[in-house]
């Protein structure tokens, strides 16, 4: 979000070098709003404004800039000044950002960052995209269990500015293993009892995530248990970081978008739509389109197989698209409902029979209703041969039932096989219905009309 | 999530009335895990276990039960005991829950709840579903600006158990208007300076939401500014509640599911898939299926219009489903990409030209590629009349371009008109492509083949 309202005034202040006023600009508003006003400037100008803010505030305003603006500043501004900012940024944000900066600039910048921060960056960069390790941050309050409440609060006060969150305090043993968690709420409640130690207060039944755990499963835990943050441990149980509530919202959004893309037969994009290159985009779409295309090719062979039937009853051709699209639409409705219900935990594998029966009933209801409209339309188009028109409603009823059944069985089957139900369910359903629809249509027609049977294989 | 592992042991403890052991069960684990173990019991048994936990813990374990189990307990257990629990529950959760309990039970329960809590429940119930007022909670720390840091901490310590979140302290004036916010982080950092008051510390540029604001817009603010909670004010600026990070995650999930349903032409369900009645479900699906069906009916009329052309070139019929489904698939890919990109703010209205040009390029690339495969298939099926087969690739190219253009223009247009882009975009795109696909196909065929023009209207 960019607000261009005060750009002329900001440029004037920069030209006149009014340091006092520029400091005012940085401090008067919420950092997120300051960012909106400053972001419309060129990277160089925006950076000049930011330099009037103290480091913690500078980092915060910068963190609200758009990703592209952040990258532009990293690549164009004084390397030493940028490196100072990097040293103060939150560990997870800077790793995300550095991924997009050109490698030679990253190398130059990392040389100027203090060694401890550089190691931290390199360690986080090593985690695979989509794991807890890749989204976690490493700025956490690690305290010893013998610490008294009052001292713990004082220690927190000293560290508060550097920490991503002070809402949980993690108690670790000598080798860094996580032993317990004390919430800031517990600490504040215990202020009246100064002799109490963290060891007395801490919860030892800790909800935690493994560094290699999938980010979706981490987000589920945080959402289910209403946590502000979840500790992340390595395979030896040593505390290595935390995933915080704001990262979880991003993960939830990201996963929902990925599911939506998979449902529409697009391989999920790693980057945003606007930043993905045409080449990547055409690959991620083309691969699924081609698979669907090959499936749809089968319909051409099927129709050629029924050539003679169609020649004797030409009007059957008119309803081919209607039959196919009705089956496809009802199938994609079902598949989407089941996929989203499984994603939110509302439908589980053990409900399979109930789901399939529900969808059978839906298919009867919806197919029956569409068949009725279809019969009226066919009767009008084939007037006065109304008995012929009966082919249409019977076909529609059967095709819609096929659609709802495929749409429910396939996602459940994929889940059972350990695949992502969103993956290919809708495309598969559409492909199956295309070909089944034609076979059903032709066989219903052969049964009801005086029609020659298709030529042999 | 239900864990049935210890059900026999739990039942034994209940039979023997071992109060000490049951207390252990309630306190030893994280409340969420206790809930998993207890939830497999009958409502009466689960309630008997819960009664061994102190009230704050009892409320917390209960809050992790499945909605259906909570409702069953409310409806079957002792009204007085349930009312005690309700009085202690978080204001937003109990209002959500009471919506599902039968009205006569709700009335009996509310009569037993203290008057102040009852008024609170009735006030929250009055807000429209989907607004900030309906998701907010009202347990907040409201303090005066003259309070000193040390006193504020002590006051927080006293209130901590009752509050939904202690991570922001809201400073209000005499008439309840919101004047500023102090984060727990600021408070803890300032502990070394006991003379500082909340008025000195507070931020006065406050991000807030109006009670009537749409929950999606509230969630966007919290996500964008990485907040733990956002204050909610009424039209006079009086602080009435907060929306917390955990509610925001629920809202984000809910909205993503709604979008997915709309994309698949299902009117969003108010309840979960399994709890929605077949009647409601068939209505919410049938209405869109019928609209799509009527659109698809147009294809039948179009094909009748081209009856003579099809009679002279029968093989054209074979490729009708292929043409339509290729256009529909590429169109739904585009529409989904644009809709999700607009939902996350990645594409905005001002990017329209860029988006349309990208999709034009995508259409050329994808249509060209599919046309190539289509040509090979048509050449095989029509061997040796290869020149005839050229109708297929030219049609595919044009139809896929139509698909990507419709898929991008429609969601942008809907957004421009102030409608939800997810609403009907995909169904509309599919319907338009069905009919356009046939018109394009027939006209390409007429241009390339020696074919009679269609009979006049």
Contacts between the chains, C-beta under 8 A, distances in Angstrom:
chain1	res1	chain2	res2	distance
A	1	B	224	7.8
A	1	B	345	7.8
A	28	B	205	7.2
A	29	B	205	4.9
A	30	B	203	6.8
A	30	B	205	4.7
A	30	B	206	7.7
A	30	B	207	6.2
A	30	B	225	7.5
A	32	B	207	7.4
A	32	B	224	7.0
A	32	B	225	4.9
A	33	B	205	6.8
A	64	B	225	7.8
A	153	B	188	6.5
A	153	B	191	6.4
A	154	B	191	6.7
A	154	B	192	7.7
A	156	B	188	5.4
A	157	B	188	4.9
A	157	B	189	5.3
A	157	B	190	7.7
A	157	B	191	4.7
A	157	B	192	6.4
A	160	B	185	5.1
A	160	B	188	5.4
A	160	B	189	4.4
A	161	B	189	6.6
A	166	B	184	7.0
A	166	B	185	5.5
A	166	B	188	6.3
A	167	B	167	6.0
A	167	B	184	7.4
A	167	B	228	7.7
A	184	B	166	7.0
A	184	B	167	7.4
A	184	B	184	6.1
A	184	B	188	7.8
A	185	B	160	5.1
A	185	B	166	5.4
A	188	B	153	6.4
A	188	B	156	5.4
A	188	B	157	4.9
A	188	B	160	5.4
A	188	B	166	6.3
A	188	B	184	7.8
A	189	B	157	5.3
A	189	B	160	4.4
A	189	B	161	6.6
A	190	B	157	7.7
A	191	B	153	6.4
A	191	B	154	6.7
A	191	B	157	4.7
A	192	B	154	7.6
A	192	B	157	6.4
A	203	B	30	6.9
A	205	B	28	7.1
A	205	B	29	4.9
A	205	B	30	4.7
A	205	B	33	6.8
A	206	B	30	7.7
A	207	B	30	6.1
A	207	B	32	7.4
A	222	B	249	7.6
A	223	B	246	7.3
A	223	B	249	4.8
A	223	B	250	7.5
A	223	B	253	7.4
A	224	B	1	7.8
A	224	B	32	7.0
A	225	B	30	7.4
A	225	B	32	4.8
A	225	B	64	7.8
A	226	B	246	4.0
A	228	B	167	7.7
A	228	B	228	6.8
A	228	B	245	6.9
A	245	B	228	6.9
A	245	B	245	4.5
A	245	B	246	7.8
A	245	B	249	7.6
A	246	B	223	7.3
A	246	B	226	4.0
A	246	B	245	7.8
A	248	B	249	6.5
A	249	B	222	7.5
A	249	B	223	4.8
A	249	B	245	7.5
A	249	B	248	6.4
A	249	B	249	6.1
A	249	B	252	6.0
A	250	B	223	7.5
A	252	B	249	5.9
A	252	B	252	5.3
A	252	B	253	6.0
A	252	B	256	7.6
A	253	B	223	7.4
A	253	B	252	6.0
A	253	B	256	7.2
A	253	B	344	6.2
A	256	B	252	7.5
A	256	B	253	7.1
A	256	B	256	3.4
A	256	B	257	7.8
A	256	B	259	8.0
A	256	B	260	7.5
A	257	B	256	7.8
A	257	B	340	4.7
A	257	B	343	7.7
A	257	B	344	6.4
A	259	B	256	7.9
A	259	B	260	7.0
A	260	B	256	7.5
A	260	B	259	7.0
A	260	B	260	5.6
A	260	B	263	6.7
A	260	B	336	5.7
A	260	B	339	7.7
A	260	B	340	5.1
A	261	B	336	6.4
A	261	B	337	7.0
A	261	B	340	6.8
A	263	B	260	6.7
A	263	B	263	7.5
A	263	B	264	7.3
A	263	B	336	7.3
A	264	B	263	7.3
A	264	B	332	5.2
A	264	B	333	5.3
A	264	B	335	7.6
A	264	B	336	3.6
A	264	B	337	7.6
A	264	B	426	7.8
A	265	B	329	6.3
A	265	B	332	7.6
A	265	B	333	6.2
A	266	B	333	5.1
A	266	B	336	6.7
A	266	B	337	6.3
A	269	B	337	7.9
A	272	B	341	6.7
A	272	B	344	7.5
A	272	B	346	4.2
A	273	B	337	5.4
A	273	B	338	7.3
A	273	B	340	7.8
A	273	B	341	4.0
A	273	B	346	5.6
A	273	B	347	6.0
A	274	B	341	7.1
A	274	B	346	5.9
A	274	B	347	6.2
A	274	B	351	6.8
A	274	B	354	7.4
A	278	B	358	6.6
A	278	B	361	5.7
A	278	B	362	6.8
A	278	B	365	7.3
A	281	B	358	7.9
A	281	B	362	6.4
A	282	B	362	6.1
A	282	B	365	4.6
A	282	B	366	6.1
A	285	B	330	7.4
A	285	B	333	5.2
A	285	B	362	7.0
A	285	B	366	6.3
A	286	B	365	7.4
A	286	B	366	5.7
A	286	B	369	6.0
A	288	B	333	7.8
A	289	B	326	7.3
A	289	B	329	5.9
A	289	B	330	6.1
A	289	B	333	7.3
A	289	B	366	5.9
A	289	B	370	6.4
A	290	B	369	7.3
A	290	B	370	7.1
A	290	B	373	6.9
A	292	B	325	7.0
A	292	B	326	7.8
A	292	B	329	5.3
A	293	B	322	7.4
A	293	B	326	6.0
A	293	B	370	5.4
A	293	B	373	6.1
A	293	B	374	7.4
A	294	B	373	7.5
A	296	B	321	6.2
A	296	B	322	4.7
A	296	B	325	4.8
A	296	B	326	6.8
A	297	B	322	6.3
A	297	B	373	7.9
A	297	B	374	8.0
A	297	B	377	5.3
A	299	B	318	7.8
A	299	B	321	4.1
A	299	B	322	6.1
A	299	B	325	8.0
A	300	B	318	4.3
A	300	B	319	5.5
A	300	B	321	7.6
A	300	B	322	5.6
A	300	B	377	6.6
A	300	B	378	8.0
A	300	B	381	6.5
A	301	B	318	7.8
A	301	B	381	7.5
A	303	B	317	5.8
A	303	B	318	4.3
A	303	B	320	7.7
A	303	B	321	7.5
A	304	B	315	7.4
A	304	B	318	5.2
A	304	B	381	6.3
A	307	B	314	6.7
A	310	B	314	7.3
A	310	B	317	6.2
A	311	B	314	6.4
A	314	B	307	6.7
A	314	B	310	7.2
A	314	B	311	6.3
A	315	B	304	7.4
A	317	B	303	5.8
A	317	B	310	6.2
A	317	B	317	5.3
A	317	B	320	7.5
A	318	B	299	7.8
A	318	B	300	4.3
A	318	B	301	7.8
A	318	B	303	4.3
A	318	B	304	5.2
A	319	B	300	5.5
A	320	B	303	7.7
A	320	B	317	7.5
A	320	B	320	5.7
A	320	B	321	6.4
A	321	B	296	6.1
A	321	B	299	4.1
A	321	B	300	7.6
A	321	B	303	7.5
A	321	B	320	6.5
A	321	B	321	7.2
A	321	B	324	5.5
A	321	B	434	5.5
A	321	B	438	7.0
A	322	B	293	7.4
A	322	B	296	4.6
A	322	B	297	6.3
A	322	B	299	6.1
A	322	B	300	5.7
A	324	B	321	5.5
A	324	B	324	7.3
A	324	B	325	7.4
A	325	B	292	7.0
A	325	B	296	4.8
A	325	B	324	7.4
A	325	B	328	7.8
A	325	B	430	6.9
A	325	B	434	6.0
A	326	B	289	7.3
A	326	B	292	7.8
A	326	B	293	6.0
A	326	B	296	6.8
A	328	B	325	7.8
A	328	B	328	8.0
A	329	B	265	6.3
A	329	B	289	5.9
A	329	B	292	5.3
A	329	B	427	7.4
A	329	B	430	7.5
A	330	B	285	7.4
A	330	B	289	6.1
A	332	B	264	5.2
A	332	B	265	7.6
A	333	B	264	5.3
A	333	B	265	6.1
A	333	B	266	5.1
A	333	B	285	5.2
A	333	B	288	7.8
A	333	B	289	7.3
A	335	B	264	7.6
A	336	B	260	5.7
A	336	B	261	6.4
A	336	B	263	7.3
A	336	B	264	3.6
A	336	B	266	6.7
A	337	B	261	7.0
A	337	B	264	7.5
A	337	B	266	6.2
A	337	B	269	7.9
A	337	B	273	5.4
A	338	B	273	7.3
A	339	B	260	7.7
A	340	B	257	4.7
A	340	B	260	5.1
A	340	B	261	6.8
A	340	B	273	7.8
A	341	B	272	6.7
A	341	B	273	3.9
A	341	B	274	7.1
A	343	B	257	7.7
A	344	B	253	6.3
A	344	B	257	6.4
A	344	B	272	7.5
A	345	B	1	7.8
A	346	B	272	4.2
A	346	B	273	5.6
A	346	B	274	5.9
A	347	B	273	6.0
A	347	B	274	6.2
A	351	B	274	6.8
A	354	B	274	7.5
A	358	B	278	6.6
A	358	B	281	7.9
A	361	B	278	5.7
A	362	B	278	6.8
A	362	B	281	6.4
A	362	B	282	6.0
A	362	B	285	7.0
A	365	B	278	7.3
A	365	B	282	4.6
A	365	B	286	7.4
A	366	B	282	6.2
A	366	B	285	6.3
A	366	B	286	5.6
A	366	B	289	5.9
A	369	B	286	6.0
A	369	B	290	7.3
A	370	B	289	6.4
A	370	B	290	7.1
A	370	B	293	5.4
A	373	B	290	6.9
A	373	B	293	6.1
A	373	B	294	7.5
A	373	B	297	7.8
A	374	B	293	7.4
A	374	B	297	8.0
A	377	B	297	5.3
A	377	B	300	6.6
A	378	B	300	8.0
A	381	B	300	6.4
A	381	B	301	7.5
A	381	B	304	6.2
A	426	B	264	7.8
A	427	B	329	7.4
A	430	B	325	6.9
A	430	B	329	7.5
A	434	B	321	5.5
A	434	B	325	6.0
A	438	B	321	7.0
